[in-house]
Amino acid sequence: MQSERHVTLNVLDLLRFARRYEPSTCAIVITSFDDDAHGYRVEPGVVAVLHKPVELSQLRLELADHTH
């Protein structure tokens, strides 16, 4: 019998994992749920929260603001 191991990660888990190895990692979170937006905004490394459907012009502005 083979053992299966399934790990479920959400976007914040992934960001926290990345920041352990590269503390300057940041993220723009895209969500469908208004209820989650505040929690995302207060998370270290989250530089913006966009709601679906995302306007590409807004995404471009956020990317320009947060990239070198």
C-alpha positions in Angstrom: 0.0 0.0 0.0 1.4 3.4 -1.0 1.2 6.3 1.4 -0.2 9.5 -0.1 0.6 12.8 1.4 -1.5 15.8 0.3 -0.6 19.3 1.4 -3.0 22.1 0.8 -1.5 25.6 0.7 -3.2 28.9 0.3 -1.6 32.0 -1.1 -0.5 33.3 2.3 1.1 29.9 3.1 3.0 30.1 -0.1 4.1 33.7 0.5 5.2 32.9 4.1 7.2 30.0 2.8 8.9 32.1 0.1 9.7 34.9 2.6 11.5 32.4 4.9 14.1 32.0 2.2 13.9 35.4 0.6 12.6 37.9 3.1 12.1 40.6 0.5 9.6 38.5 -1.5 6.4 40.4 -2.1 3.1 39.6 -3.7 0.1 41.0 -5.4 -2.9 38.9 -4.3 -5.8 38.5 -6.7 -9.0 37.4 -5.0 -12.7 36.8 -5.6 -13.7 37.3 -2.0 -14.1 40.7 -0.4 -14.1 39.1 3.1 -10.5 37.9 2.6 -9.1 41.3 1.4 -8.4 42.8 4.9 -6.5 39.7 6.0 -4.4 39.7 2.9 -3.6 43.5 3.3 -2.1 43.1 6.8 0.1 40.2 5.8 3.8 41.1 5.6 4.9 41.0 1.9 1.5 41.7 0.4 1.8 44.9 -1.5 -1.6 45.0 -3.1 -4.9 43.1 -3.2 -6.9 43.2 -6.4 -10.4 41.8 -6.9 -11.5 39.6 -9.8 -12.1 40.4 -12.5 -8.8 42.2 -12.6 -8.4 45.2 -14.8 -5.1 44.8 -16.6 -4.4 48.5 -16.4 -4.6 48.3 -12.6 -2.4 45.2 -12.5 0.2 46.9 -14.7 0.2 49.9 -12.4 0.7 47.7 -9.3 3.5 45.8 -11.0 5.2 49.1 -12.1 4.9 50.5 -8.5 6.4 47.4 -6.9 9.2 46.3 -9.3 12.6 47.7 -9.8 
